[in-house]
């Protein structure tokens, strides 16, 4: 745990303004919570590169969404999206008695079955996209201000010490 704490503290010592460090972190948080699964790191580091921000700090911000937090974040996004869209049911009915690995694999063996499955999952996908954007925008804004305050306090305490 001390390793991660030391690496996180290293962010505060980067030779850039608190604004630029906080902005890089906020862009990372935005992309980390965004609905673009699989593109979080590419998108976040791309945004940092585009705006000439620190890519390492953006990487740390993106890592807010990690294997331990992904399920709660994605679940909250789908729930929020469903509430906003007024959806009562976002998951299709599942026949739990007859489910098997072969039944699941057979759904992917035929293009028509895949299209049907995607149509059944559209309420979930839509709710997830809407909810993710509702979550990632305020999360990025809040993380910007929190990081800026923390960086300024850290630097003030360690410059006078």
Rosetta constraint file for C-alpha pairs under 8 A:
AtomPair CA 1 CA 5 HARMONIC 6.38 0.50
AtomPair CA 2 CA 6 HARMONIC 6.04 0.50
AtomPair CA 3 CA 7 HARMONIC 6.29 0.50
AtomPair CA 4 CA 8 HARMONIC 6.05 0.50
AtomPair CA 5 CA 9 HARMONIC 6.15 0.50
AtomPair CA 6 CA 10 HARMONIC 6.23 0.50
AtomPair CA 7 CA 11 HARMONIC 7.00 0.50
AtomPair CA 8 CA 12 HARMONIC 7.57 0.50
AtomPair CA 9 CA 13 HARMONIC 7.11 0.50
AtomPair CA 10 CA 14 HARMONIC 6.76 0.50
AtomPair CA 11 CA 21 HARMONIC 7.82 0.50
AtomPair CA 11 CA 57 HARMONIC 6.67 0.50
AtomPair CA 12 CA 151 HARMONIC 5.47 0.50
AtomPair CA 12 CA 154 HARMONIC 6.98 0.50
AtomPair CA 12 CA 155 HARMONIC 7.20 0.50
AtomPair CA 13 CA 155 HARMONIC 7.73 0.50
AtomPair CA 14 CA 21 HARMONIC 7.96 0.50
AtomPair CA 16 CA 20 HARMONIC 6.45 0.50
AtomPair CA 16 CA 21 HARMONIC 6.57 0.50
AtomPair CA 17 CA 21 HARMONIC 6.37 0.50
AtomPair CA 18 CA 22 HARMONIC 5.89 0.50
AtomPair CA 18 CA 147 HARMONIC 7.93 0.50
AtomPair CA 18 CA 148 HARMONIC 5.48 0.50
AtomPair CA 18 CA 151 HARMONIC 6.13 0.50
AtomPair CA 18 CA 152 HARMONIC 6.71 0.50
AtomPair CA 19 CA 23 HARMONIC 5.97 0.50
AtomPair CA 19 CA 148 HARMONIC 6.39 0.50
AtomPair CA 20 CA 24 HARMONIC 6.15 0.50
AtomPair CA 20 CA 53 HARMONIC 6.34 0.50
AtomPair CA 20 CA 54 HARMONIC 7.71 0.50
AtomPair CA 21 CA 25 HARMONIC 6.28 0.50
AtomPair CA 21 CA 53 HARMONIC 7.29 0.50
AtomPair CA 21 CA 54 HARMONIC 6.78 0.50
AtomPair CA 21 CA 57 HARMONIC 6.70 0.50
AtomPair CA 21 CA 147 HARMONIC 7.99 0.50
AtomPair CA 21 CA 148 HARMONIC 7.76 0.50
AtomPair CA 22 CA 26 HARMONIC 6.04 0.50
AtomPair CA 22 CA 143 HARMONIC 7.53 0.50
AtomPair CA 22 CA 144 HARMONIC 4.88 0.50
AtomPair CA 22 CA 145 HARMONIC 7.26 0.50
AtomPair CA 22 CA 147 HARMONIC 5.36 0.50
AtomPair CA 22 CA 148 HARMONIC 5.44 0.50
AtomPair CA 23 CA 27 HARMONIC 6.11 0.50
AtomPair CA 23 CA 53 HARMONIC 7.64 0.50
AtomPair CA 23 CA 144 HARMONIC 5.88 0.50
AtomPair CA 24 CA 28 HARMONIC 6.22 0.50
AtomPair CA 24 CA 48 HARMONIC 6.11 0.50
AtomPair CA 24 CA 53 HARMONIC 5.58 0.50
AtomPair CA 24 CA 54 HARMONIC 6.04 0.50
AtomPair CA 24 CA 55 HARMONIC 7.22 0.50
AtomPair CA 24 CA 57 HARMONIC 5.83 0.50
AtomPair CA 24 CA 58 HARMONIC 4.82 0.50
AtomPair CA 24 CA 61 HARMONIC 7.65 0.50
AtomPair CA 25 CA 29 HARMONIC 6.22 0.50
AtomPair CA 25 CA 57 HARMONIC 5.41 0.50
AtomPair CA 25 CA 58 HARMONIC 4.78 0.50
AtomPair CA 25 CA 59 HARMONIC 7.76 0.50
AtomPair CA 25 CA 60 HARMONIC 6.89 0.50
AtomPair CA 25 CA 61 HARMONIC 4.66 0.50
AtomPair CA 25 CA 62 HARMONIC 7.75 0.50
AtomPair CA 25 CA 143 HARMONIC 7.29 0.50
AtomPair CA 25 CA 144 HARMONIC 6.78 0.50
AtomPair CA 25 CA 147 HARMONIC 7.70 0.50
AtomPair CA 26 CA 30 HARMONIC 6.07 0.50
AtomPair CA 26 CA 58 HARMONIC 7.43 0.50
AtomPair CA 26 CA 61 HARMONIC 6.54 0.50
AtomPair CA 26 CA 139 HARMONIC 7.90 0.50
AtomPair CA 26 CA 140 HARMONIC 4.52 0.50
AtomPair CA 26 CA 141 HARMONIC 6.61 0.50
AtomPair CA 26 CA 143 HARMONIC 5.63 0.50
AtomPair CA 26 CA 144 HARMONIC 5.03 0.50
AtomPair CA 27 CA 31 HARMONIC 6.22 0.50
AtomPair CA 27 CA 44 HARMONIC 6.33 0.50
AtomPair CA 27 CA 47 HARMONIC 7.07 0.50
AtomPair CA 27 CA 48 HARMONIC 7.26 0.50
AtomPair CA 27 CA 58 HARMONIC 6.36 0.50
AtomPair CA 27 CA 61 HARMONIC 7.25 0.50
AtomPair CA 27 CA 62 HARMONIC 7.92 0.50
AtomPair CA 27 CA 140 HARMONIC 6.58 0.50
AtomPair CA 28 CA 32 HARMONIC 5.87 0.50
AtomPair CA 28 CA 44 HARMONIC 5.15 0.50
AtomPair CA 28 CA 45 HARMONIC 7.60 0.50
AtomPair CA 28 CA 57 HARMONIC 7.58 0.50
AtomPair CA 28 CA 58 HARMONIC 4.31 0.50
AtomPair CA 28 CA 59 HARMONIC 6.15 0.50
AtomPair CA 28 CA 60 HARMONIC 6.98 0.50
AtomPair CA 28 CA 61 HARMONIC 4.11 0.50
AtomPair CA 28 CA 62 HARMONIC 4.20 0.50
AtomPair CA 28 CA 63 HARMONIC 7.73 0.50
AtomPair CA 28 CA 140 HARMONIC 7.92 0.50
AtomPair CA 29 CA 33 HARMONIC 6.18 0.50
AtomPair CA 29 CA 58 HARMONIC 7.64 0.50
AtomPair CA 29 CA 61 HARMONIC 4.57 0.50
AtomPair CA 29 CA 62 HARMONIC 4.97 0.50
AtomPair CA 29 CA 63 HARMONIC 7.64 0.50
AtomPair CA 29 CA 64 HARMONIC 6.39 0.50
AtomPair CA 29 CA 65 HARMONIC 7.93 0.50
AtomPair CA 29 CA 136 HARMONIC 7.10 0.50
AtomPair CA 29 CA 139 HARMONIC 6.93 0.50
AtomPair CA 29 CA 140 HARMONIC 5.43 0.50
AtomPair CA 29 CA 143 HARMONIC 7.41 0.50
AtomPair CA 30 CA 34 HARMONIC 5.98 0.50
AtomPair CA 30 CA 44 HARMONIC 7.95 0.50
AtomPair CA 30 CA 62 HARMONIC 7.44 0.50
AtomPair CA 30 CA 136 HARMONIC 4.93 0.50
AtomPair CA 30 CA 137 HARMONIC 6.29 0.50
AtomPair CA 30 CA 139 HARMONIC 6.93 0.50
AtomPair CA 30 CA 140 HARMONIC 5.06 0.50
AtomPair CA 31 CA 36 HARMONIC 7.82 0.50
AtomPair CA 31 CA 40 HARMONIC 5.30 0.50
AtomPair CA 31 CA 41 HARMONIC 7.55 0.50
AtomPair CA 31 CA 43 HARMONIC 6.48 0.50
AtomPair CA 31 CA 44 HARMONIC 5.36 0.50
AtomPair CA 31 CA 62 HARMONIC 6.13 0.50
AtomPair CA 31 CA 136 HARMONIC 7.53 0.50
AtomPair CA 32 CA 40 HARMONIC 5.28 0.50
AtomPair CA 32 CA 41 HARMONIC 7.42 0.50
AtomPair CA 32 CA 44 HARMONIC 7.43 0.50
AtomPair CA 32 CA 61 HARMONIC 7.01 0.50
AtomPair CA 32 CA 62 HARMONIC 4.12 0.50
AtomPair CA 32 CA 63 HARMONIC 6.48 0.50
AtomPair CA 32 CA 64 HARMONIC 6.39 0.50
AtomPair CA 32 CA 65 HARMONIC 5.34 0.50
AtomPair CA 32 CA 136 HARMONIC 7.96 0.50
AtomPair CA 33 CA 40 HARMONIC 7.96 0.50
AtomPair CA 33 CA 62 HARMONIC 7.63 0.50
AtomPair CA 33 CA 64 HARMONIC 7.81 0.50
AtomPair CA 33 CA 65 HARMONIC 6.22 0.50
AtomPair CA 33 CA 73 HARMONIC 7.30 0.50
AtomPair CA 33 CA 132 HARMONIC 6.37 0.50
AtomPair CA 33 CA 133 HARMONIC 7.91 0.50
AtomPair CA 33 CA 135 HARMONIC 7.18 0.50
AtomPair CA 33 CA 136 HARMONIC 5.21 0.50
AtomPair CA 34 CA 40 HARMONIC 7.33 0.50
AtomPair CA 34 CA 129 HARMONIC 7.97 0.50
AtomPair CA 34 CA 132 HARMONIC 5.50 0.50
AtomPair CA 34 CA 133 HARMONIC 6.12 0.50
AtomPair CA 34 CA 136 HARMONIC 5.87 0.50
AtomPair CA 35 CA 128 HARMONIC 7.04 0.50
AtomPair CA 35 CA 129 HARMONIC 5.46 0.50
AtomPair CA 35 CA 132 HARMONIC 5.52 0.50
AtomPair CA 35 CA 133 HARMONIC 7.21 0.50
AtomPair CA 36 CA 40 HARMONIC 6.36 0.50
AtomPair CA 39 CA 43 HARMONIC 5.74 0.50
AtomPair CA 40 CA 44 HARMONIC 5.91 0.50
AtomPair CA 40 CA 62 HARMONIC 6.69 0.50
AtomPair CA 41 CA 45 HARMONIC 5.92 0.50
AtomPair CA 41 CA 59 HARMONIC 6.81 0.50
AtomPair CA 41 CA 62 HARMONIC 6.51 0.50
AtomPair CA 42 CA 46 HARMONIC 5.85 0.50
AtomPair CA 43 CA 47 HARMONIC 6.08 0.50
AtomPair CA 44 CA 48 HARMONIC 6.24 0.50
AtomPair CA 44 CA 58 HARMONIC 6.22 0.50
AtomPair CA 44 CA 59 HARMONIC 7.06 0.50
AtomPair CA 44 CA 62 HARMONIC 6.68 0.50
AtomPair CA 45 CA 49 HARMONIC 6.07 0.50
AtomPair CA 45 CA 55 HARMONIC 5.52 0.50
AtomPair CA 45 CA 58 HARMONIC 6.24 0.50
AtomPair CA 45 CA 59 HARMONIC 6.67 0.50
AtomPair CA 46 CA 50 HARMONIC 6.02 0.50
AtomPair CA 47 CA 51 HARMONIC 6.15 0.50
AtomPair CA 48 CA 52 HARMONIC 5.77 0.50
AtomPair CA 48 CA 53 HARMONIC 4.63 0.50
AtomPair CA 48 CA 54 HARMONIC 6.20 0.50
AtomPair CA 48 CA 55 HARMONIC 5.52 0.50
AtomPair CA 48 CA 58 HARMONIC 6.44 0.50
AtomPair CA 49 CA 53 HARMONIC 6.09 0.50
AtomPair CA 49 CA 54 HARMONIC 7.64 0.50
AtomPair CA 49 CA 55 HARMONIC 6.78 0.50
AtomPair CA 53 CA 58 HARMONIC 7.89 0.50
AtomPair CA 54 CA 58 HARMONIC 6.44 0.50
AtomPair CA 55 CA 59 HARMONIC 6.05 0.50
AtomPair CA 56 CA 60 HARMONIC 6.37 0.50
AtomPair CA 57 CA 61 HARMONIC 6.33 0.50
AtomPair CA 58 CA 62 HARMONIC 6.13 0.50
AtomPair CA 59 CA 63 HARMONIC 6.24 0.50
AtomPair CA 60 CA 64 HARMONIC 7.08 0.50
AtomPair CA 64 CA 69 HARMONIC 7.31 0.50
AtomPair CA 65 CA 69 HARMONIC 5.51 0.50
AtomPair CA 65 CA 70 HARMONIC 5.44 0.50
AtomPair CA 65 CA 73 HARMONIC 7.46 0.50
AtomPair CA 66 CA 70 HARMONIC 5.55 0.50
AtomPair CA 67 CA 71 HARMONIC 7.63 0.50
AtomPair CA 69 CA 73 HARMONIC 6.07 0.50
AtomPair CA 70 CA 74 HARMONIC 5.89 0.50
AtomPair CA 71 CA 75 HARMONIC 5.84 0.50
AtomPair CA 72 CA 76 HARMONIC 5.96 0.50
AtomPair CA 73 CA 77 HARMONIC 6.08 0.50
AtomPair CA 74 CA 78 HARMONIC 6.17 0.50
AtomPair CA 74 CA 128 HARMONIC 7.01 0.50
AtomPair CA 74 CA 132 HARMONIC 7.39 0.50
AtomPair CA 75 CA 79 HARMONIC 6.14 0.50
AtomPair CA 76 CA 80 HARMONIC 5.98 0.50
AtomPair CA 76 CA 131 HARMONIC 7.47 0.50
AtomPair CA 77 CA 81 HARMONIC 5.96 0.50
AtomPair CA 77 CA 127 HARMONIC 7.33 0.50
AtomPair CA 77 CA 128 HARMONIC 5.34 0.50
AtomPair CA 77 CA 129 HARMONIC 7.56 0.50
AtomPair CA 77 CA 130 HARMONIC 7.51 0.50
AtomPair CA 77 CA 131 HARMONIC 4.07 0.50
AtomPair CA 77 CA 132 HARMONIC 4.79 0.50
AtomPair CA 77 CA 134 HARMONIC 7.67 0.50
AtomPair CA 77 CA 135 HARMONIC 6.60 0.50
AtomPair CA 78 CA 82 HARMONIC 6.02 0.50
AtomPair CA 78 CA 124 HARMONIC 6.66 0.50
AtomPair CA 78 CA 125 HARMONIC 7.92 0.50
AtomPair CA 78 CA 127 HARMONIC 4.99 0.50
AtomPair CA 78 CA 128 HARMONIC 4.08 0.50
AtomPair CA 78 CA 129 HARMONIC 7.59 0.50
AtomPair CA 78 CA 130 HARMONIC 7.85 0.50
AtomPair CA 78 CA 131 HARMONIC 5.60 0.50
AtomPair CA 78 CA 132 HARMONIC 7.43 0.50
AtomPair CA 79 CA 83 HARMONIC 6.24 0.50
AtomPair CA 79 CA 127 HARMONIC 7.21 0.50
AtomPair CA 79 CA 128 HARMONIC 7.67 0.50
AtomPair CA 79 CA 131 HARMONIC 7.10 0.50
AtomPair CA 80 CA 84 HARMONIC 6.17 0.50
AtomPair CA 80 CA 127 HARMONIC 7.39 0.50
AtomPair CA 80 CA 130 HARMONIC 7.93 0.50
AtomPair CA 80 CA 131 HARMONIC 4.99 0.50
AtomPair CA 80 CA 134 HARMONIC 7.79 0.50
AtomPair CA 81 CA 85 HARMONIC 6.01 0.50
AtomPair CA 81 CA 126 HARMONIC 7.48 0.50
AtomPair CA 81 CA 127 HARMONIC 4.07 0.50
AtomPair CA 81 CA 128 HARMONIC 5.86 0.50
AtomPair CA 81 CA 129 HARMONIC 7.23 0.50
AtomPair CA 81 CA 130 HARMONIC 5.00 0.50
AtomPair CA 81 CA 131 HARMONIC 3.83 0.50
AtomPair CA 81 CA 132 HARMONIC 7.51 0.50
AtomPair CA 81 CA 134 HARMONIC 7.78 0.50
AtomPair CA 82 CA 86 HARMONIC 5.78 0.50
AtomPair CA 82 CA 87 HARMONIC 4.90 0.50
AtomPair CA 82 CA 88 HARMONIC 7.25 0.50
AtomPair CA 82 CA 89 HARMONIC 8.00 0.50
AtomPair CA 82 CA 90 HARMONIC 6.98 0.50
AtomPair CA 82 CA 124 HARMONIC 7.84 0.50
AtomPair CA 82 CA 127 HARMONIC 4.93 0.50
AtomPair CA 82 CA 128 HARMONIC 7.84 0.50
AtomPair CA 82 CA 131 HARMONIC 7.52 0.50
AtomPair CA 83 CA 87 HARMONIC 6.31 0.50
AtomPair CA 84 CA 131 HARMONIC 7.90 0.50
AtomPair CA 85 CA 127 HARMONIC 7.07 0.50
AtomPair CA 87 CA 123 HARMONIC 7.61 0.50
AtomPair CA 89 CA 123 HARMONIC 7.84 0.50
AtomPair CA 90 CA 121 HARMONIC 7.53 0.50
AtomPair CA 90 CA 123 HARMONIC 5.04 0.50
AtomPair CA 90 CA 124 HARMONIC 4.75 0.50
AtomPair CA 90 CA 127 HARMONIC 7.51 0.50
AtomPair CA 91 CA 120 HARMONIC 7.82 0.50
AtomPair CA 91 CA 121 HARMONIC 6.67 0.50
AtomPair CA 91 CA 123 HARMONIC 7.29 0.50
AtomPair CA 91 CA 124 HARMONIC 6.14 0.50
AtomPair CA 92 CA 120 HARMONIC 6.02 0.50
AtomPair CA 92 CA 121 HARMONIC 6.77 0.50
AtomPair CA 95 CA 99 HARMONIC 6.33 0.50
AtomPair CA 99 CA 103 HARMONIC 6.15 0.50
AtomPair CA 99 CA 104 HARMONIC 7.34 0.50
AtomPair CA 100 CA 104 HARMONIC 6.38 0.50
AtomPair CA 101 CA 105 HARMONIC 6.14 0.50
AtomPair CA 102 CA 106 HARMONIC 5.94 0.50
AtomPair CA 103 CA 107 HARMONIC 6.58 0.50
AtomPair CA 104 CA 108 HARMONIC 7.19 0.50
AtomPair CA 105 CA 109 HARMONIC 6.60 0.50
AtomPair CA 106 CA 110 HARMONIC 7.34 0.50
AtomPair CA 107 CA 113 HARMONIC 5.42 0.50
AtomPair CA 107 CA 114 HARMONIC 6.25 0.50
AtomPair CA 107 CA 117 HARMONIC 7.74 0.50
AtomPair CA 108 CA 113 HARMONIC 6.64 0.50
AtomPair CA 108 CA 114 HARMONIC 5.69 0.50
AtomPair CA 109 CA 113 HARMONIC 7.59 0.50
AtomPair CA 109 CA 114 HARMONIC 7.93 0.50
AtomPair CA 110 CA 114 HARMONIC 6.43 0.50
AtomPair CA 111 CA 115 HARMONIC 6.23 0.50
AtomPair CA 112 CA 116 HARMONIC 6.24 0.50
AtomPair CA 113 CA 117 HARMONIC 6.09 0.50
AtomPair CA 114 CA 118 HARMONIC 6.15 0.50
AtomPair CA 115 CA 119 HARMONIC 6.20 0.50
AtomPair CA 116 CA 120 HARMONIC 6.23 0.50
AtomPair CA 117 CA 121 HARMONIC 6.20 0.50
AtomPair CA 118 CA 122 HARMONIC 6.09 0.50
AtomPair CA 121 CA 125 HARMONIC 6.18 0.50
AtomPair CA 122 CA 126 HARMONIC 5.84 0.50
AtomPair CA 123 CA 127 HARMONIC 5.99 0.50
AtomPair CA 124 CA 128 HARMONIC 5.98 0.50
AtomPair CA 125 CA 129 HARMONIC 6.23 0.50
AtomPair CA 126 CA 130 HARMONIC 6.21 0.50
AtomPair CA 127 CA 131 HARMONIC 5.86 0.50
AtomPair CA 128 CA 132 HARMONIC 5.84 0.50
AtomPair CA 129 CA 133 HARMONIC 6.43 0.50
AtomPair CA 130 CA 134 HARMONIC 6.30 0.50
AtomPair CA 131 CA 135 HARMONIC 6.10 0.50
AtomPair CA 132 CA 136 HARMONIC 5.88 0.50
AtomPair CA 133 CA 137 HARMONIC 6.09 0.50
AtomPair CA 134 CA 138 HARMONIC 7.20 0.50
AtomPair CA 135 CA 139 HARMONIC 6.10 0.50
AtomPair CA 136 CA 140 HARMONIC 5.95 0.50
AtomPair CA 137 CA 141 HARMONIC 6.38 0.50
AtomPair CA 138 CA 142 HARMONIC 5.98 0.50
AtomPair CA 139 CA 143 HARMONIC 5.94 0.50
AtomPair CA 140 CA 144 HARMONIC 6.13 0.50
AtomPair CA 141 CA 145 HARMONIC 6.68 0.50
AtomPair CA 142 CA 146 HARMONIC 6.14 0.50
AtomPair CA 143 CA 147 HARMONIC 5.87 0.50
AtomPair CA 144 CA 148 HARMONIC 6.13 0.50
AtomPair CA 145 CA 149 HARMONIC 6.23 0.50
AtomPair CA 146 CA 150 HARMONIC 6.14 0.50
AtomPair CA 147 CA 151 HARMONIC 5.91 0.50
AtomPair CA 148 CA 152 HARMONIC 6.17 0.50
AtomPair CA 149 CA 153 HARMONIC 6.16 0.50
AtomPair CA 150 CA 154 HARMONIC 6.00 0.50
AtomPair CA 151 CA 155 HARMONIC 6.05 0.50
AtomPair CA 152 CA 156 HARMONIC 6.00 0.50
AtomPair CA 153 CA 157 HARMONIC 6.11 0.50
AtomPair CA 154 CA 158 HARMONIC 6.12 0.50
AtomPair CA 155 CA 159 HARMONIC 5.74 0.50
AtomPair CA 156 CA 160 HARMONIC 6.37 0.50
AtomPair CA 157 CA 161 HARMONIC 6.29 0.50
